[in-house]
């Protein structure tokens, strides 16, 4: 019985140590940004940052003029604007990736899965969006897997 107790206490201490180390591993640094679509100035601790007004997620550091022209149409579309304002930026980014095209199923799937996790961490009560994020995440990730040999 003492052996089980010792193993359990070692396991608990290891978990607590990892939890504490993770919390202090990366300091929060507030950065100033200018949204490439709309030129709104804002500050954010998050990366990638999300423009507060138009909800564009700055998923990379630099964009070409052609990209910004295309992305502005998406951000200003009725479909993008219909996304509920209280959803995490990862959901906006997943939706954006779907609408923009040119992003891999793996990227889209991982983004929706991150949206699902963010909603879980926020204790989101929007069950429909929670399910949608998880379902889309799984679906896109499954599509990204190599196909099995179906000739057998």
C-alpha positions as CSV (number, residue, x, y, z in Angstrom):
1,X,0.0,0.0,0.0
2,X,2.9,2.3,0.8
3,X,4.3,1.7,-2.7
4,X,1.1,2.8,-4.3
5,X,0.9,5.9,-2.1
6,X,4.5,6.8,-3.0
7,X,3.9,6.4,-6.7
8,X,0.8,8.5,-6.5
9,X,2.6,11.3,-4.6
10,X,5.4,11.3,-7.1
11,X,2.9,11.5,-10.0
12,X,1.0,14.3,-8.3
13,X,4.2,16.3,-7.6
14,X,5.4,15.8,-11.2
15,X,2.1,17.0,-12.5
16,X,2.2,20.1,-10.2
17,X,5.8,20.9,-11.2
18,X,5.0,20.7,-14.9
19,X,1.9,22.8,-14.4
20,X,3.8,25.5,-12.5
21,X,6.7,25.5,-15.0
22,X,4.3,25.8,-17.9
23,X,2.7,28.9,-16.3
24,X,6.0,30.7,-16.0
25,X,7.6,29.6,-19.2
26,X,6.6,32.4,-21.4
27,X,6.1,36.0,-20.2
28,X,3.2,37.9,-21.6
29,X,4.4,40.8,-23.7
30,X,2.0,43.4,-25.0
31,X,2.7,44.3,-28.6
32,X,1.4,47.2,-30.7
33,X,0.0,46.3,-34.1
34,X,-1.6,48.0,-37.1
35,X,-4.3,45.9,-38.8
36,X,-3.3,45.4,-42.4
37,X,-7.0,45.7,-43.4
38,X,-8.5,48.9,-42.2
39,X,-5.2,50.2,-40.6
40,X,-6.7,50.1,-37.1
41,X,-4.0,50.5,-34.3
42,X,-4.3,48.2,-31.3
43,X,-2.3,46.4,-28.6
44,X,-2.4,42.7,-27.9
45,X,-0.8,40.0,-25.7
46,X,-1.9,37.3,-28.1
47,X,-0.2,35.8,-31.1
48,X,-1.4,35.8,-33.7
49,X,-3.2,39.0,-32.9
50,X,-6.8,39.7,-34.0
51,X,-7.9,43.1,-35.2
52,X,-10.6,44.3,-32.7
53,X,-13.1,45.8,-35.2
54,X,-13.0,43.7,-38.4
55,X,-11.9,40.5,-36.6
56,X,-9.1,39.8,-39.1
57,X,-6.5,37.4,-37.6
58,X,-3.0,38.4,-38.5
59,X,-1.8,34.8,-39.1
60,X,1.5,35.9,-40.6
61,X,3.8,39.0,-40.3
62,X,3.6,40.3,-43.9
63,X,1.0,40.2,-46.6
64,X,1.2,41.0,-50.3
65,X,-1.1,43.6,-51.9
66,X,-2.8,40.9,-53.8
67,X,-3.5,38.9,-50.6
68,X,-4.8,41.9,-48.7
69,X,-7.2,42.7,-51.6
70,X,-8.5,39.2,-51.6
71,X,-8.6,39.0,-47.8
72,X,-10.4,42.3,-47.4
73,X,-13.3,40.9,-49.5
74,X,-13.6,38.0,-47.2
75,X,-13.4,40.1,-44.0
76,X,-16.1,42.4,-45.4
77,X,-18.4,39.5,-46.6
78,X,-21.8,38.9,-44.9
79,X,-20.7,35.4,-44.1
80,X,-17.6,36.5,-42.2
81,X,-19.4,39.3,-40.4
82,X,-22.1,36.8,-39.3
83,X,-19.7,35.0,-37.1
84,X,-20.7,35.7,-33.5
85,X,-18.4,38.3,-31.9
86,X,-17.8,36.3,-28.8
87,X,-16.0,33.4,-30.5
88,X,-12.3,32.8,-30.2
89,X,-10.0,34.1,-32.9
90,X,-9.1,30.5,-33.8
91,X,-12.7,30.0,-35.0
92,X,-12.5,33.2,-37.1
93,X,-9.2,32.0,-38.6
94,X,-10.6,28.5,-39.4
95,X,-13.6,30.1,-41.1
96,X,-11.3,32.5,-42.9
97,X,-9.1,29.6,-44.1
98,X,-12.1,27.9,-45.5
99,X,-13.4,31.0,-47.3
100,X,-10.0,32.0,-48.7
101,X,-8.9,28.6,-50.1
102,X,-5.3,27.7,-50.6
103,X,-4.8,26.4,-47.1
104,X,-4.3,22.7,-46.4
105,X,-6.9,20.5,-44.7
106,X,-4.4,20.0,-41.9
107,X,-4.0,23.7,-41.3
108,X,-7.8,24.2,-41.3
109,X,-8.4,21.1,-39.1
110,X,-5.8,22.2,-36.5
111,X,-7.2,25.7,-36.4
112,X,-10.8,24.4,-35.7
113,X,-9.4,22.1,-33.1
114,X,-7.7,25.0,-31.4
115,X,-11.0,26.9,-31.6
116,X,-12.7,23.9,-29.9
117,X,-10.0,23.9,-27.1
118,X,-10.3,27.7,-26.6
119,X,-14.0,27.4,-26.2
120,X,-13.6,24.6,-23.7
121,X,-11.2,26.7,-21.7
122,X,-13.7,29.6,-21.8
123,X,-16.5,27.3,-20.6
124,X,-18.4,28.3,-23.7
125,X,-22.1,27.7,-23.5
126,X,-22.6,27.8,-27.2
127,X,-22.9,24.0,-27.7
128,X,-23.7,24.3,-31.4
129,X,-20.5,26.2,-32.2
130,X,-18.5,24.0,-29.9
131,X,-19.7,20.9,-31.7
132,X,-19.1,22.5,-35.1
133,X,-15.5,23.4,-34.2
134,X,-14.8,19.8,-33.1
135,X,-16.6,18.2,-36.0
136,X,-14.9,20.4,-38.6
137,X,-11.5,19.9,-36.9
138,X,-11.9,16.2,-37.0
139,X,-13.2,16.2,-40.6
140,X,-10.4,18.3,-42.0
141,X,-7.7,16.4,-40.1
142,X,-9.1,13.1,-41.4
143,X,-9.0,14.5,-44.9
144,X,-5.3,15.4,-44.4
145,X,-4.4,11.8,-43.5
146,X,-2.8,9.7,-46.3
147,X,-5.4,7.4,-47.9
148,X,-5.3,3.8,-47.1
149,X,-4.9,1.2,-49.8
150,X,-8.5,0.6,-50.9
151,X,-7.7,-2.1,-53.5
152,X,-7.4,-4.8,-50.8
